[in-house]
C-alpha cells in the first residue's frame, strides 16, 4: 500500500508513542528495499528490534517525511538529497546496542 506524507507522519508518530523513547533514540531513512537496508546496513534483527517501513507516493515524499523528523524533532538519520524514484520507502527503527547507528 502506498501512503501520503501525512499518513506516514501519523504512522511514525503513533509508532514512536506506542514503543516510547525520545525522538533521538530513533533512526529514519529512505530506501528502495527497506528490510534489506535495515538488516544489512543497520544490523536490525527483524524479530527482536522495533522497526517499521512505509511506501510513499514518491522519493520526494520520502524526503519530506525524513526532513520533518530529523530537522524538526531530532530523529537521527542521514539526509538523502538525491536518489532514484524507486527509493520510495521510509523506514524507522529504535536504536539499540546491536544497531548501526
C-alpha positions as CSV (number, residue, x, y, z in Angstrom):
1,X,0.0,0.0,0.0
2,X,1.2,3.5,-0.9
3,X,0.9,6.2,1.8
4,X,0.8,10.0,1.6
5,X,3.3,12.2,3.5
6,X,0.6,13.0,6.2
7,X,-0.3,9.3,6.6
8,X,3.4,8.3,7.1
9,X,3.9,11.1,9.6
10,X,0.9,9.9,11.5
11,X,2.1,6.3,11.4
12,X,5.5,7.2,12.6
13,X,4.3,9.5,15.4
14,X,1.9,6.7,16.6
15,X,4.7,4.1,16.4
16,X,7.1,6.2,18.5
17,X,4.3,6.9,21.0
18,X,3.5,3.2,21.2
19,X,7.1,2.0,21.8
20,X,8.4,5.0,23.7
21,X,11.7,6.7,23.9
22,X,12.9,10.2,22.9
23,X,12.9,11.1,19.3
24,X,16.8,11.0,19.3
25,X,16.5,7.2,20.2
26,X,15.1,6.5,16.7
27,X,16.6,6.4,13.2
28,X,14.8,7.3,10.0
29,X,16.0,6.6,6.5
30,X,14.9,6.2,2.8
31,X,15.5,3.0,0.7
32,X,14.3,1.0,-2.2
33,X,14.4,-2.2,-0.2
34,X,13.9,-1.1,3.4
35,X,14.0,-4.5,5.0
36,X,17.4,-5.3,3.4
37,X,18.8,-1.9,4.2
38,X,17.8,-2.1,7.8
39,X,19.2,-5.7,8.1
40,X,22.4,-5.2,6.2
41,X,23.3,-1.5,6.7
42,X,22.0,-1.1,10.2
43,X,22.1,-4.6,11.8
44,X,18.4,-4.8,12.6
45,X,17.1,-8.1,13.9
46,X,13.6,-8.3,12.5
47,X,12.4,-10.5,15.3
48,X,13.8,-8.5,18.2
49,X,14.2,-4.9,17.2
50,X,11.4,-2.3,16.8
51,X,11.1,-1.1,13.3
52,X,8.6,-0.2,10.5
53,X,8.6,1.0,7.0
54,X,6.0,2.6,4.7
55,X,6.0,3.0,1.0
56,X,5.4,6.7,0.0
57,X,3.9,8.1,-3.2
58,X,7.4,9.2,-4.4
59,X,11.0,9.7,-3.4
60,X,10.3,13.4,-2.9
61,X,7.6,12.5,-0.4
62,X,10.1,10.3,1.5
63,X,12.5,13.3,1.7
64,X,9.7,15.5,3.1
65,X,9.0,12.9,5.8
66,X,12.6,12.4,6.7
67,X,13.4,16.1,6.9
68,X,10.4,16.6,9.1
69,X,11.5,14.0,11.7
70,X,15.3,14.8,11.5
71,X,15.2,18.6,11.4
72,X,12.1,19.4,13.4
73,X,12.1,16.6,16.0
74,X,15.7,15.3,16.3
75,X,15.3,11.8,15.0
76,X,18.6,10.6,13.8
77,X,19.1,9.9,10.1
78,X,21.4,10.7,7.2
79,X,19.5,13.1,4.9
80,X,19.2,11.7,1.4
81,X,19.4,14.6,-1.1
82,X,19.1,12.6,-4.3
83,X,18.2,9.1,-5.4
84,X,16.2,7.1,-7.8
85,X,12.4,7.4,-7.8
86,X,12.3,3.7,-6.9
87,X,13.7,4.7,-3.4
88,X,10.1,5.3,-2.2
89,X,10.1,3.7,1.2
90,X,10.7,5.5,4.6
91,X,12.0,3.2,7.3
92,X,12.3,3.8,11.0
93,X,13.8,1.8,13.8
94,X,14.5,2.3,17.5
95,X,18.2,2.3,18.1
96,X,19.7,-0.5,20.3
97,X,23.2,-1.7,21.2
98,X,23.1,-4.1,18.2
99,X,22.1,-1.5,15.6
100,X,24.3,0.8,13.5
101,X,23.8,3.7,14.4
